[in-house]
Each structure stands twice: as structure tokens, then as C-alpha cells.
Amino acid sequence: SPRKRLSKASENLEKDEDQRNSPEESLEALRNGRIDIKQLIAKKRQLAVEAEQLKPLFLKEVGSHFDDIVTTLIEKSASLDNGGYALTTFSVLEEMKNEHRTKDMRAPPEQGKIFISRRSVLDELFEVDHIRTIYHMFIAILIIFILSTLVVDYIDEGRLVLEFTLLSYAFGKFSIVIWTWWAMFLTTLSGPYFLFQCWANGYRKSSHPIISSMVCGLFFTFFQLGILGVGPTYIVLAYALPPASRFIVILEQIRLIMKAHSFVRENVPRVLNAAKEKSSTVPIPTVNQYLYFLFAPTLIYRDSYPRTPTIRWRYVAMQFAQVFGCLFYVYYIFERLCAPLFRNIKQEPFSARVMVLCVFNSILPGLLIMLLSFFAFLHCWLNAFAEMLRFGDRMFYKDWWNSTSYSNYYRTWNVVVHDWLYYYVYKDLLWFFSKRFKPAAMLAVFTLSAIVHEYALAVCLSYFYPVLFVLFMFFGMAFNFIVNDSRKRPIWNIMVWASLFLGQGVLVCFYSQEWYARQHCPLKNPTFLDYVRPRSWTCRYVF
């Protein structure tokens, strides 16, 4: 590996230095003709040049995904060394240069995702003082929000009002959320595993393996759609859970469905290959392996993952503290930026003027909510569980903020979900149909992702208003092809950020507007069409 080569070069320099500092030995060697002075000097110069060439590449670790590069090179160099071919220093340098330019390092599709021990990007960047200052700026803004709320409440009420009515409402009926989650978790732990175990043990013994596989497949589909699909949705609607409580149940529902699919999808080919090779053992994972996977911060099943040696409980506590900090941050954003905007605006009918003003006034809170949601869930929450489980691969996201194309943004924003869509939707569709259907497979990925996002919002907000679906399916897919990976100039990064700003403003404005419209213009006997028809278009007083 490059690191070992650098260490070897240093040892050679020290050895040569010792030889040079030993006059008697050097003179004796020269007399015996064993050392050529010119050859020794040339060797030292070559080692020094190699060391200087290797040094800057190791120093790029902070600003790049260095762990990925080094691990890939170690694997390649090891395989080449085993074959009897030694890599030269310059080939290693060229390899590292090419790998550094690669934005999306992914294993071959037939091999699947490879997990390696690596830290999250922000954990590396926060070691740089300049980057950590941005983190401090967000904390300072939160302090200003808190002080602003306290001062305004004191001026209006004459006392300090420390009531979190909005927060308590959003997370109401939490006991129902807890027992619903336990029901979903226990059924996911027992149902798919027991069904897969029965199928795997009886596949070779069955006289009609295709029919038995189809029957088990139908049972698994019924479990996914009927039990995990309909059950939690019925509970959140029947018990009229508030929005945040609904989000917890629905997001866990989607996560467990994806986990169960990955478990079956990864293990069925192993059983089929074992039966084809007439192996004496059936490759069935243990319950502990499946249980670990259900909690692991990944949607791709493996029997084992890279593990860290210890658990840093202080790090875990810090991540959970930051999650709660982000929660209160979002609360103050709604309290100080969103609620006054939608409560105090003049009661005007729906018009283009009201809509444009609403969108641009919603850009700042929308952007802050997006960044806080990313930091709280994709960084803090997943890293906390990864640390408790000693899960080594912390690449839950990449440097999406540097994206100059939407295709790169979609790949790097949420690596956990993207890997599931890539391997189980995109690649499986290409395998099932043909590689000529790449545009159709990409369209299927966009459609599935847009439907799931809109389903979560529709259930959690109690109304259907497909703004996100339209932005995702039409604008997002169009930008994916127009602003693609061929765009490298910085201006395209500005364009990506500008479109994200505008998109977040549209989402916050439209959904908040519809929420307040349904609060101020309720219907006595609403029909199904009333749930899917935008109320903000017909309500005279939108806010």
C-alpha cells in the first residue's frame, strides 16, 4: 500500500543515513567494492522524491473521501502483489489520482455494495477550525431565536412564557406511537425471517419448487403490503395522531418494508445457488444477524459488517443531544419565522401576488429546515446508532453541498436510501428487462421515490396536495438530465443551490398555506374529493 511504501522509504533513508554516518564501515565497504557512491546518492534522491510525491496525497484526507481511495488501492495492490506483480510508486500515484477524481465509488453491480470502515464526512470536516466555525454560527442563530422568543413573550405577556404548545401538539399521543412501533418491529422480526426459513429449508425437498416459491412470495407480498403497509396507516388515521407522531410511524413503516425486502432479496439468490451446486448446507442467516440488521443504519443486508473496536458513549450522547437541539431549532423556526408569516398576513383571496410573496418569504425557513433535517437525521441520528452498534461504515451521505449537477446531488444527499434504490430497483430492472431500458429504469426510480415521499406527506398532513410529487417527478427528473455530471464549473453549483432555495420555499409555502386553509375553512361533511382537492384554491380567506 502507499502508506507502507512511504514507511519503507523512511526506513531505507534512515538505514542509508546510518551507513553514511559510519565512516569506518563506509570506507571498508568502499575498499571491498560493495557500495557505489553514485548509486547510493541516486537511490537516496529517488526515495526522497517518492516520499515527497506521496506526502501531499495523504494530506488531502480532510477535503476528500480519503478512506475510500486508500481502501480501494490496498485491495488492488494486494491482488496484484499476489499475482507476482509489484506496483511502482508512480503507478500508485496515478491510481490514486484517478480514484480521487472519481465522484461515485461503487462496487460492480454483480458484487453489490461493499462496506468498509470509514467516518462520516462532517466528522472529518469538523476537525478543521474553519469548517467548525460554521457549526458555531448555527448555534449562535439558535441562541438568538431563543432570546428573541423570550423577549417578545416578556414584552407581550409581561412574563417569561416557556410553553412549547406547538411542540407538545406535534408529538401528542406518543404512547400510541410506541406500541405501534413495537408491533411493527416484532412482526418484521418474526414474519419475513420465519417465512424465508421455511422456504429455504423446503426448497430442495419440494417436488414443485417453483410453485412453493410463488406461494411464499405471495405471502411475503401480503405481509409487506397488507400488514406493514395497511396496518400502520390505519392506526395513524383511526387514532388521529398529530403530524410529528404520524411522521415517526410512517417513516418507520417505510424503513422496515425496505429492510425486509433487502433481507429476502440478498438471501434468496444464496439459497438458489446452494441448491444449484447441490450443497449440503442451506445458507440461512441467524436470528442475531437479522436482528442486528434491523437496527443497523443501512438498508443493504449483509451477514456481517465492519465493526469498530469500542463504543464511545460520550460521542453517542453528543449526537443525541444535537438531535434534540435540532428539534428545538426547527420549533423556533416555525414559531418565529413561519407562524407569524401565515397567521398575520392579510386575509386575501388566492392570487398570484399572494403566492409569489409567500414563496420568497418561505425560502429562509425552508432552507434552515432542510439543513437541520439533514444534520439531525443523516448525521447525528445514524451516527449515534452506528456508534452504539459499532457499525464501521459511516458513509451515510457524501459532499452533496459541492454538487454541480442534480444527478450527483441525488447520489450524495442520502446514500443509505440511494443504495437501496440503485441495487434493488434500478439494477434489478435492468437485469430483468435489458440494459437498453436504462431511461425507463431511471424513470421507475424517480416515480417510486416521488410516490413514497408524497404518500408520507399526504398521510402525515391529512390531505393530498402533490406539490412535492410535481417538483420531484417533473422538475427534479428534468434537472437530472439537463444539469448532469458533465457540468463541472462552479456556476452550476450556484444553480443547484439556487434551485434548492426556491424549491424549499415552494414546499413550505404551499403546504403551510394548505394547512391553514383547512384550519380556517373546515367542511362539515367532507367527501373523499374534499381530501384531495386543494382547499387553499377555494377558501376565500386562505390564512
Secondary structure as a PSIPRED ss2 file (coil, helix, strand):
# PSIPRED VFORMAT (PSIPRED V4.0)

   1 S C   1.000  0.000  0.000
   2 P H   0.000  1.000  0.000
   3 R H   0.000  1.000  0.000
   4 K H   0.000  1.000  0.000
   5 R H   0.000  1.000  0.000
   6 L H   0.000  1.000  0.000
   7 S H   0.000  1.000  0.000
   8 K H   0.000  1.000  0.000
   9 A H   0.000  1.000  0.000
  10 S H   0.000  1.000  0.000
  11 E H   0.000  1.000  0.000
  12 N H   0.000  1.000  0.000
  13 L H   0.000  1.000  0.000
  14 E H   0.000  1.000  0.000
  15 K H   0.000  1.000  0.000
  16 D H   0.000  1.000  0.000
  17 E H   0.000  1.000  0.000
  18 D H   0.000  1.000  0.000
  19 Q H   0.000  1.000  0.000
  20 R H   0.000  1.000  0.000
  21 N C   1.000  0.000  0.000
  22 S C   1.000  0.000  0.000
  23 P H   0.000  1.000  0.000
  24 E H   0.000  1.000  0.000
  25 E H   0.000  1.000  0.000
  26 S H   0.000  1.000  0.000
  27 L H   0.000  1.000  0.000
  28 E H   0.000  1.000  0.000
  29 A H   0.000  1.000  0.000
  30 L H   0.000  1.000  0.000
  31 R H   0.000  1.000  0.000
  32 N H   0.000  1.000  0.000
  33 G C   1.000  0.000  0.000
  34 R C   1.000  0.000  0.000
  35 I C   1.000  0.000  0.000
  36 D C   1.000  0.000  0.000
  37 I H   0.000  1.000  0.000
  38 K H   0.000  1.000  0.000
  39 Q H   0.000  1.000  0.000
  40 L H   0.000  1.000  0.000
  41 I H   0.000  1.000  0.000
  42 A H   0.000  1.000  0.000
  43 K H   0.000  1.000  0.000
  44 K H   0.000  1.000  0.000
  45 R H   0.000  1.000  0.000
  46 Q H   0.000  1.000  0.000
  47 L H   0.000  1.000  0.000
  48 A H   0.000  1.000  0.000
  49 V H   0.000  1.000  0.000
  50 E H   0.000  1.000  0.000
  51 A H   0.000  1.000  0.000
  52 E H   0.000  1.000  0.000
  53 Q H   0.000  1.000  0.000
  54 L H   0.000  1.000  0.000
  55 K H   0.000  1.000  0.000
  56 P H   0.000  1.000  0.000
  57 L H   0.000  1.000  0.000
  58 F H   0.000  1.000  0.000
  59 L H   0.000  1.000  0.000
  60 K H   0.000  1.000  0.000
  61 E H   0.000  1.000  0.000
  62 V C   1.000  0.000  0.000
  63 G C   1.000  0.000  0.000
  64 S C   1.000  0.000  0.000
  65 H C   1.000  0.000  0.000
  66 F H   0.000  1.000  0.000
  67 D H   0.000  1.000  0.000
  68 D H   0.000  1.000  0.000
  69 I H   0.000  1.000  0.000
  70 V H   0.000  1.000  0.000
  71 T H   0.000  1.000  0.000
  72 T H   0.000  1.000  0.000
  73 L H   0.000  1.000  0.000
  74 I H   0.000  1.000  0.000
  75 E H   0.000  1.000  0.000
  76 K H   0.000  1.000  0.000
  77 S H   0.000  1.000  0.000
  78 A H   0.000  1.000  0.000
  79 S H   0.000  1.000  0.000
  80 L H   0.000  1.000  0.000
  81 D H   0.000  1.000  0.000
  82 N H   0.000  1.000  0.000
  83 G C   1.000  0.000  0.000
  84 G C   1.000  0.000  0.000
  85 Y C   1.000  0.000  0.000
  86 A C   1.000  0.000  0.000
  87 L C   1.000  0.000  0.000
  88 T C   1.000  0.000  0.000
  89 T H   0.000  1.000  0.000
  90 F H   0.000  1.000  0.000
  91 S H   0.000  1.000  0.000
  92 V H   0.000  1.000  0.000
  93 L H   0.000  1.000  0.000
  94 E H   0.000  1.000  0.000
  95 E H   0.000  1.000  0.000
  96 M H   0.000  1.000  0.000
  97 K H   0.000  1.000  0.000
  98 N H   0.000  1.000  0.000
  99 E H   0.000  1.000  0.000
 100 H H   0.000  1.000  0.000
 101 R H   0.000  1.000  0.000
 102 T C   1.000  0.000  0.000
 103 K C   1.000  0.000  0.000
 104 D C   1.000  0.000  0.000
 105 M C   1.000  0.000  0.000
 106 R C   1.000  0.000  0.000
 107 A C   1.000  0.000  0.000
 108 P C   1.000  0.000  0.000
 109 P C   1.000  0.000  0.000
 110 E C   1.000  0.000  0.000
 111 Q C   1.000  0.000  0.000
 112 G C   1.000  0.000  0.000
 113 K C   1.000  0.000  0.000
 114 I C   1.000  0.000  0.000
 115 F C   1.000  0.000  0.000
 116 I C   1.000  0.000  0.000
 117 S C   1.000  0.000  0.000
 118 R E   0.000  0.000  1.000
 119 R C   1.000  0.000  0.000
 120 S C   1.000  0.000  0.000
 121 V H   0.000  1.000  0.000
 122 L H   0.000  1.000  0.000
 123 D H   0.000  1.000  0.000
 124 E H   0.000  1.000  0.000
 125 L H   0.000  1.000  0.000
 126 F C   1.000  0.000  0.000
 127 E C   1.000  0.000  0.000
 128 V C   1.000  0.000  0.000
 129 D H   0.000  1.000  0.000
 130 H H   0.000  1.000  0.000
 131 I H   0.000  1.000  0.000
 132 R H   0.000  1.000  0.000
 133 T H   0.000  1.000  0.000
 134 I H   0.000  1.000  0.000
 135 Y H   0.000  1.000  0.000
 136 H H   0.000  1.000  0.000
 137 M H   0.000  1.000  0.000
 138 F H   0.000  1.000  0.000
 139 I H   0.000  1.000  0.000
 140 A H   0.000  1.000  0.000
 141 I H   0.000  1.000  0.000
 142 L H   0.000  1.000  0.000
 143 I H   0.000  1.000  0.000
 144 I H   0.000  1.000  0.000
 145 F H   0.000  1.000  0.000
 146 I H   0.000  1.000  0.000
 147 L H   0.000  1.000  0.000
 148 S H   0.000  1.000  0.000
 149 T H   0.000  1.000  0.000
 150 L H   0.000  1.000  0.000
 151 V H   0.000  1.000  0.000
 152 V H   0.000  1.000  0.000
 153 D H   0.000  1.000  0.000
 154 Y H   0.000  1.000  0.000
 155 I H   0.000  1.000  0.000
 156 D H   0.000  1.000  0.000
 157 E H   0.000  1.000  0.000
 158 G C   1.000  0.000  0.000
 159 R C   1.000  0.000  0.000
 160 L C   1.000  0.000  0.000
 161 V C   1.000  0.000  0.000
 162 L C   1.000  0.000  0.000
 163 E C   1.000  0.000  0.000
 164 F C   1.000  0.000  0.000
 165 T H   0.000  1.000  0.000
 166 L H   0.000  1.000  0.000
 167 L H   0.000  1.000  0.000
 168 S H   0.000  1.000  0.000
 169 Y H   0.000  1.000  0.000
 170 A H   0.000  1.000  0.000
 171 F C   1.000  0.000  0.000
 172 G C   1.000  0.000  0.000
 173 K C   1.000  0.000  0.000
 174 F H   0.000  1.000  0.000
 175 S H   0.000  1.000  0.000
 176 I H   0.000  1.000  0.000
 177 V H   0.000  1.000  0.000
 178 I H   0.000  1.000  0.000
 179 W H   0.000  1.000  0.000
 180 T H   0.000  1.000  0.000
 181 W H   0.000  1.000  0.000
 182 W H   0.000  1.000  0.000
 183 A H   0.000  1.000  0.000
 184 M H   0.000  1.000  0.000
 185 F H   0.000  1.000  0.000
 186 L H   0.000  1.000  0.000
 187 T H   0.000  1.000  0.000
 188 T H   0.000  1.000  0.000
 189 L H   0.000  1.000  0.000
 190 S H   0.000  1.000  0.000
 191 G H   0.000  1.000  0.000
 192 P H   0.000  1.000  0.000
 193 Y H   0.000  1.000  0.000
 194 F H   0.000  1.000  0.000
 195 L H   0.000  1.000  0.000
 196 F H   0.000  1.000  0.000
 197 Q H   0.000  1.000  0.000
 198 C H   0.000  1.000  0.000
 199 W H   0.000  1.000  0.000
 200 A H   0.000  1.000  0.000
 201 N H   0.000  1.000  0.000
 202 G H   0.000  1.000  0.000
 203 Y H   0.000  1.000  0.000
 204 R C   1.000  0.000  0.000
 205 K C   1.000  0.000  0.000
 206 S C   1.000  0.000  0.000
 207 S C   1.000  0.000  0.000
 208 H C   1.000  0.000  0.000
 209 P H   0.000  1.000  0.000
 210 I H   0.000  1.000  0.000
 211 I H   0.000  1.000  0.000
 212 S H   0.000  1.000  0.000
 213 S H   0.000  1.000  0.000
 214 M H   0.000  1.000  0.000
 215 V H   0.000  1.000  0.000
 216 C H   0.000  1.000  0.000
 217 G H   0.000  1.000  0.000
 218 L H   0.000  1.000  0.000
 219 F H   0.000  1.000  0.000
 220 F H   0.000  1.000  0.000
 221 T H   0.000  1.000  0.000
 222 F H   0.000  1.000  0.000
 223 F H   0.000  1.000  0.000
 224 Q H   0.000  1.000  0.000
 225 L H   0.000  1.000  0.000
 226 G H   0.000  1.000  0.000
 227 I H   0.000  1.000  0.000
 228 L H   0.000  1.000  0.000
 229 G H   0.000  1.000  0.000
 230 V H   0.000  1.000  0.000
 231 G H   0.000  1.000  0.000
 232 P H   0.000  1.000  0.000
 233 T H   0.000  1.000  0.000
 234 Y H   0.000  1.000  0.000
 235 I H   0.000  1.000  0.000
 236 V H   0.000  1.000  0.000
 237 L H   0.000  1.000  0.000
 238 A H   0.000  1.000  0.000
 239 Y C   1.000  0.000  0.000
 240 A C   1.000  0.000  0.000
 241 L C   1.000  0.000  0.000
 242 P C   1.000  0.000  0.000
 243 P H   0.000  1.000  0.000
 244 A H   0.000  1.000  0.000
 245 S H   0.000  1.000  0.000
 246 R H   0.000  1.000  0.000
 247 F H   0.000  1.000  0.000
 248 I H   0.000  1.000  0.000
 249 V H   0.000  1.000  0.000
 250 I H   0.000  1.000  0.000
 251 L H   0.000  1.000  0.000
 252 E H   0.000  1.000  0.000
 253 Q H   0.000  1.000  0.000
 254 I H   0.000  1.000  0.000
 255 R H   0.000  1.000  0.000
 256 L H   0.000  1.000  0.000
 257 I H   0.000  1.000  0.000
 258 M H   0.000  1.000  0.000
 259 K H   0.000  1.000  0.000
 260 A H   0.000  1.000  0.000
 261 H H   0.000  1.000  0.000
 262 S H   0.000  1.000  0.000
 263 F H   0.000  1.000  0.000
 264 V H   0.000  1.000  0.000
 265 R H   0.000  1.000  0.000
 266 E H   0.000  1.000  0.000
 267 N H   0.000  1.000  0.000
 268 V H   0.000  1.000  0.000
 269 P H   0.000  1.000  0.000
 270 R H   0.000  1.000  0.000
 271 V H   0.000  1.000  0.000
 272 L H   0.000  1.000  0.000
 273 N H   0.000  1.000  0.000
 274 A H   0.000  1.000  0.000
 275 A H   0.000  1.000  0.000
 276 K H   0.000  1.000  0.000
 277 E C   1.000  0.000  0.000
 278 K C   1.000  0.000  0.000
 279 S C   1.000  0.000  0.000
 280 S C   1.000  0.000  0.000
 281 T C   1.000  0.000  0.000
 282 V C   1.000  0.000  0.000
 283 P C   1.000  0.000  0.000
 284 I C   1.000  0.000  0.000
 285 P C   1.000  0.000  0.000
 286 T C   1.000  0.000  0.000
 287 V H   0.000  1.000  0.000
 288 N H   0.000  1.000  0.000
 289 Q H   0.000  1.000  0.000
 290 Y H   0.000  1.000  0.000
 291 L H   0.000  1.000  0.000
 292 Y H   0.000  1.000  0.000
 293 F H   0.000  1.000  0.000
 294 L H   0.000  1.000  0.000
 295 F H   0.000  1.000  0.000
 296 A C   1.000  0.000  0.000
 297 P C   1.000  0.000  0.000
 298 T C   1.000  0.000  0.000
 299 L C   1.000  0.000  0.000
 300 I C   1.000  0.000  0.000
 301 Y C   1.000  0.000  0.000
 302 R C   1.000  0.000  0.000
 303 D C   1.000  0.000  0.000
 304 S C   1.000  0.000  0.000
 305 Y C   1.000  0.000  0.000
 306 P C   1.000  0.000  0.000
 307 R E   0.000  0.000  1.000
 308 T C   1.000  0.000  0.000
 309 P C   1.000  0.000  0.000
 310 T C   1.000  0.000  0.000
 311 I C   1.000  0.000  0.000
 312 R C   1.000  0.000  0.000
 313 W H   0.000  1.000  0.000
 314 R H   0.000  1.000  0.000
 315 Y H   0.000  1.000  0.000
 316 V H   0.000  1.000  0.000
 317 A H   0.000  1.000  0.000
 318 M H   0.000  1.000  0.000
 319 Q H   0.000  1.000  0.000
 320 F H   0.000  1.000  0.000
 321 A H   0.000  1.000  0.000
 322 Q H   0.000  1.000  0.000
 323 V H   0.000  1.000  0.000
 324 F H   0.000  1.000  0.000
 325 G H   0.000  1.000  0.000
 326 C H   0.000  1.000  0.000
 327 L H   0.000  1.000  0.000
 328 F H   0.000  1.000  0.000
 329 Y H   0.000  1.000  0.000
 330 V H   0.000  1.000  0.000
 331 Y H   0.000  1.000  0.000
 332 Y H   0.000  1.000  0.000
 333 I H   0.000  1.000  0.000
 334 F H   0.000  1.000  0.000
 335 E H   0.000  1.000  0.000
 336 R H   0.000  1.000  0.000
 337 L H   0.000  1.000  0.000
 338 C H   0.000  1.000  0.000
 339 A H   0.000  1.000  0.000
 340 P H   0.000  1.000  0.000
 341 L H   0.000  1.000  0.000
 342 F H   0.000  1.000  0.000
 343 R H   0.000  1.000  0.000
 344 N C   1.000  0.000  0.000
 345 I C   1.000  0.000  0.000
 346 K C   1.000  0.000  0.000
 347 Q C   1.000  0.000  0.000
 348 E C   1.000  0.000  0.000
 349 P C   1.000  0.000  0.000
 350 F C   1.000  0.000  0.000
 351 S C   1.000  0.000  0.000
 352 A H   0.000  1.000  0.000
 353 R H   0.000  1.000  0.000
 354 V H   0.000  1.000  0.000
 355 M H   0.000  1.000  0.000
 356 V H   0.000  1.000  0.000
 357 L H   0.000  1.000  0.000
 358 C H   0.000  1.000  0.000
 359 V H   0.000  1.000  0.000
 360 F H   0.000  1.000  0.000
 361 N H   0.000  1.000  0.000
 362 S C   1.000  0.000  0.000
 363 I H   0.000  1.000  0.000
 364 L H   0.000  1.000  0.000
 365 P H   0.000  1.000  0.000
 366 G H   0.000  1.000  0.000
 367 L H   0.000  1.000  0.000
 368 L H   0.000  1.000  0.000
 369 I H   0.000  1.000  0.000
 370 M H   0.000  1.000  0.000
 371 L H   0.000  1.000  0.000
 372 L H   0.000  1.000  0.000
 373 S H   0.000  1.000  0.000
 374 F H   0.000  1.000  0.000
 375 F H   0.000  1.000  0.000
 376 A H   0.000  1.000  0.000
 377 F H   0.000  1.000  0.000
 378 L H   0.000  1.000  0.000
 379 H H   0.000  1.000  0.000
 380 C H   0.000  1.000  0.000
 381 W H   0.000  1.000  0.000
 382 L H   0.000  1.000  0.000
 383 N H   0.000  1.000  0.000
 384 A H   0.000  1.000  0.000
 385 F H   0.000  1.000  0.000
 386 A H   0.000  1.000  0.000
 387 E H   0.000  1.000  0.000
 388 M H   0.000  1.000  0.000
 389 L C   1.000  0.000  0.000
 390 R C   1.000  0.000  0.000
 391 F E   0.000  0.000  1.000
 392 G C   1.000  0.000  0.000
 393 D E   0.000  0.000  1.000
 394 R C   1.000  0.000  0.000
 395 M C   1.000  0.000  0.000
 396 F C   1.000  0.000  0.000
 397 Y C   1.000  0.000  0.000
 398 K C   1.000  0.000  0.000
 399 D C   1.000  0.000  0.000
 400 W H   0.000  1.000  0.000
 401 W H   0.000  1.000  0.000
 402 N H   0.000  1.000  0.000
 403 S C   1.000  0.000  0.000
 404 T C   1.000  0.000  0.000
 405 S C   1.000  0.000  0.000
 406 Y H   0.000  1.000  0.000
 407 S H   0.000  1.000  0.000
 408 N H   0.000  1.000  0.000
 409 Y H   0.000  1.000  0.000
 410 Y H   0.000  1.000  0.000
 411 R H   0.000  1.000  0.000
 412 T H   0.000  1.000  0.000
 413 W H   0.000  1.000  0.000
 414 N C   1.000  0.000  0.000
 415 V H   0.000  1.000  0.000
 416 V H   0.000  1.000  0.000
 417 V H   0.000  1.000  0.000
 418 H H   0.000  1.000  0.000
 419 D H   0.000  1.000  0.000
 420 W H   0.000  1.000  0.000
 421 L H   0.000  1.000  0.000
 422 Y H   0.000  1.000  0.000
 423 Y H   0.000  1.000  0.000
 424 Y H   0.000  1.000  0.000
 425 V H   0.000  1.000  0.000
 426 Y H   0.000  1.000  0.000
 427 K H   0.000  1.000  0.000
 428 D H   0.000  1.000  0.000
 429 L H   0.000  1.000  0.000
 430 L H   0.000  1.000  0.000
 431 W H   0.000  1.000  0.000
 432 F H   0.000  1.000  0.000
 433 F C   1.000  0.000  0.000
 434 S C   1.000  0.000  0.000
 435 K H   0.000  1.000  0.000
 436 R H   0.000  1.000  0.000
 437 F H   0.000  1.000  0.000
 438 K H   0.000  1.000  0.000
 439 P H   0.000  1.000  0.000
 440 A H   0.000  1.000  0.000
 441 A H   0.000  1.000  0.000
 442 M H   0.000  1.000  0.000
 443 L H   0.000  1.000  0.000
 444 A H   0.000  1.000  0.000
 445 V H   0.000  1.000  0.000
 446 F H   0.000  1.000  0.000
 447 T H   0.000  1.000  0.000
 448 L H   0.000  1.000  0.000
 449 S H   0.000  1.000  0.000
 450 A H   0.000  1.000  0.000
 451 I H   0.000  1.000  0.000
 452 V H   0.000  1.000  0.000
 453 H H   0.000  1.000  0.000
 454 E H   0.000  1.000  0.000
 455 Y H   0.000  1.000  0.000
 456 A H   0.000  1.000  0.000
 457 L H   0.000  1.000  0.000
 458 A H   0.000  1.000  0.000
 459 V H   0.000  1.000  0.000
 460 C H   0.000  1.000  0.000
 461 L H   0.000  1.000  0.000
 462 S C   1.000  0.000  0.000
 463 Y C   1.000  0.000  0.000
 464 F C   1.000  0.000  0.000
 465 Y C   1.000  0.000  0.000
 466 P C   1.000  0.000  0.000
 467 V H   0.000  1.000  0.000
 468 L H   0.000  1.000  0.000
 469 F H   0.000  1.000  0.000
 470 V H   0.000  1.000  0.000
 471 L H   0.000  1.000  0.000
 472 F H   0.000  1.000  0.000
 473 M H   0.000  1.000  0.000
 474 F H   0.000  1.000  0.000
 475 F H   0.000  1.000  0.000
 476 G H   0.000  1.000  0.000
 477 M H   0.000  1.000  0.000
 478 A H   0.000  1.000  0.000
 479 F H   0.000  1.000  0.000
 480 N H   0.000  1.000  0.000
 481 F H   0.000  1.000  0.000
 482 I H   0.000  1.000  0.000
 483 V C   1.000  0.000  0.000
 484 N C   1.000  0.000  0.000
 485 D C   1.000  0.000  0.000
 486 S C   1.000  0.000  0.000
 487 R C   1.000  0.000  0.000
 488 K C   1.000  0.000  0.000
 489 R C   1.000  0.000  0.000
 490 P H   0.000  1.000  0.000
 491 I H   0.000  1.000  0.000
 492 W H   0.000  1.000  0.000
 493 N H   0.000  1.000  0.000
 494 I H   0.000  1.000  0.000
 495 M H   0.000  1.000  0.000
 496 V H   0.000  1.000  0.000
 497 W H   0.000  1.000  0.000
 498 A H   0.000  1.000  0.000
 499 S H   0.000  1.000  0.000
 500 L H   0.000  1.000  0.000
 501 F H   0.000  1.000  0.000
 502 L H   0.000  1.000  0.000
 503 G H   0.000  1.000  0.000
 504 Q H   0.000  1.000  0.000
 505 G H   0.000  1.000  0.000
 506 V H   0.000  1.000  0.000
 507 L H   0.000  1.000  0.000
 508 V H   0.000  1.000  0.000
 509 C H   0.000  1.000  0.000
 510 F H   0.000  1.000  0.000
 511 Y H   0.000  1.000  0.000
 512 S H   0.000  1.000  0.000
 513 Q H   0.000  1.000  0.000
 514 E H   0.000  1.000  0.000
 515 W H   0.000  1.000  0.000
 516 Y H   0.000  1.000  0.000
 517 A H   0.000  1.000  0.000
 518 R H   0.000  1.000  0.000
 519 Q H   0.000  1.000  0.000
 520 H H   0.000  1.000  0.000
 521 C C   1.000  0.000  0.000
 522 P C   1.000  0.000  0.000
 523 L C   1.000  0.000  0.000
 524 K C   1.000  0.000  0.000
 525 N C   1.000  0.000  0.000
 526 P C   1.000  0.000  0.000
 527 T C   1.000  0.000  0.000
 528 F H   0.000  1.000  0.000
 529 L H   0.000  1.000  0.000
 530 D H   0.000  1.000  0.000
 531 Y H   0.000  1.000  0.000
 532 V H   0.000  1.000  0.000
 533 R C   1.000  0.000  0.000
 534 P C   1.000  0.000  0.000
 535 R H   0.000  1.000  0.000
 536 S H   0.000  1.000  0.000
 537 W H   0.000  1.000  0.000
 538 T C   1.000  0.000  0.000
 539 C C   1.000  0.000  0.000
 540 R C   1.000  0.000  0.000
 541 Y C   1.000  0.000  0.000
 542 V C   1.000  0.000  0.000
 543 F C   1.000  0.000  0.000
